[in-house]
């Protein structure tokens, strides 16, 4: 947890030092977590719905490119079960129009659940999405993040054939401060 916060602080400060323009704000919205288990022949999914809330910084790198690091708390629920994740997405934005931005970039995740035996707490994903400005201060965005690493611990006895990935769909509303 301390490592993720340290990585986030370093990214925020180094980007802020080189940025031409910057905005900060808050975001919140719907989150769907899909747990995808697969091996060579079979795959299965289980979905948990919930919400996320977070803060972000948006730093202008050039006229049409921004970088947007975020820190999100993600809560997901299904049939009385819940899961909490701390996520650090770092989205690179291309401003296709003055109101529409295309996003892509890595997401670093830390599973906060105490009862997560057999699962790796740290995960890495790659996200793509869109952001649309409703006003100068208010925007909506949508994003899909697919997990890149196997979240099962190595010592579970499954071998390398069975993999678990965390994939996210997010749709939210953001406010620039």
N, C-alpha and C positions, 0 to 999 in steps of 0.2 A: 504494500500500500504506500509506504514512504517512497519507494522507488518510482511509482507512477506519479505521485505528486511532485517529486523532484524533476522528473522528465518533463512534466507539464510546465513547471515554473521555468525551466531552462528554455523550453520552446517558446513560451510566451515572451520572456525577456529578450531573447535573441532576435525574434521576429519584430518586436516592438522597436528595438534599437535601429533596425534597418528599414522599417516601413515608412512609406511616404505619407499615407493617411491611415487613420484607424477609427474603428467604431467598437464599442463594447455593448453587450446586452444580455438579455435572458431569453430562454426558450423553454417551451413545454409542449407536450403533445402525446399522442397515442403511440404505443410501442407494441409490436408483435415479435416475440422471440420464438423462432422455430428451431427445435432441437432435431438435427438430422443425423441419424445413425445409419451407417452403411458398411457393407463389406463387398467382396467381389461380385456377389450375385443378387443381394437383396438390400433394399433401403427402406427406412421408415421415418416418419416425421411426427413430432408432437409439438403443438403450439401452445404458447402461454401469452395471454394478452395483458396489457397494463399501460403504464405511462412513463414518461421520462421528464425530468426537469433539469435545467443546467444553465451555465453561463458560457459566453463565448467572447472571443475577440476577433475582429475582422481587420486585417492589415493589408493595405494596398501595396502591391509589389510593382505594378505598372498601371497604365491606363485601363487595361482590360483584365488584369490578373490580381487576385487577392489570395491570401491564405487565411483560413479560419480555424484556429484551434478552439476546442470546446472541452468542457468538463461536465459530464452528465451523470446523474443518479438515475438508474433504470430499475423500475419495480415491475415484476411480471407475476401474474396469478393464473392458476388453473386448478379447479376442483379442490379448493382448500389449501393447496400448496402455493408457496410464493418463492420468488428468487430475486435477489438484489445484486446489481452489478454497478461498478463505477467504470465509466467509459471515458476515454480521451481520444475523440476523433480529431484528425488534422486534415481538414478539407482544403484542397486547392480549388479555387473558383475561377472560371472563365466567364466574364460578363458578355453574354451573347447579345443582349440589348441592355438599355439602361435599367430595366426592371427585372430581367431574367438572367440568372446565373446557373451554369452547369458546374457540378461539384464532383470531385473524385479525390480519394486519399485513404491513408491507413487509419485504422481504429485500434487502439490498445485497450484491453478490458481486464478488469480485476473482479472476480467473483467474490462477493462479500458474505455469502451464506456460510454459517458455521457448520452446518451439516452437508458438506460437499465431498465426503469421502469418495475416493476413486476418480475425482475430477481435478484437472489442472485449474488452478485459480487464475492464472494469467493466460490471456488469449490475444490473438492478433487477427484482425479482419481487414477487408478492403471495401470501402463504401463508394457508391455513386448516387447522385441525386440532382435535384433541381431546387432552386430558391426563386420565389417571385415576390417582388416588392408591391404591397398593397398601397402603402403610403411611404413617406420618408422615414417613418419610425417603425412601421408594422410590416411584417412579411410572413409568408407561409413557405414551408419547405417539406420536401419528401425525400426519403433516402432508403436505399437498400444496402445492407452491409452483409457480406458473406464471409463466414469464418474460414481462415486459412490454415489453422493448426488443429490437430486432433486434441480434443479436450479430455479424453480418457487418459488416466495415469498409465505409465508403461508397465507397472507391476500388477495389473489386474489379471493377467493370464490370457488375454484375448489375442495376443500376438499383434502383428502389424496390419492384419486384415480388417479389423473392425475399427471404425472411426466415428467420432462424435464431433459435429460442428455446430456452433452457435451462429445462426443467421438472424438478422434483424430487419424489420420494416418499420420505419418511423414517419409519421406525418405530424407536423407541429406548427406552432405559431411562435414567432419571435418578435421581440421588442428591442429596438435600439435605444440605449440610454443617452 
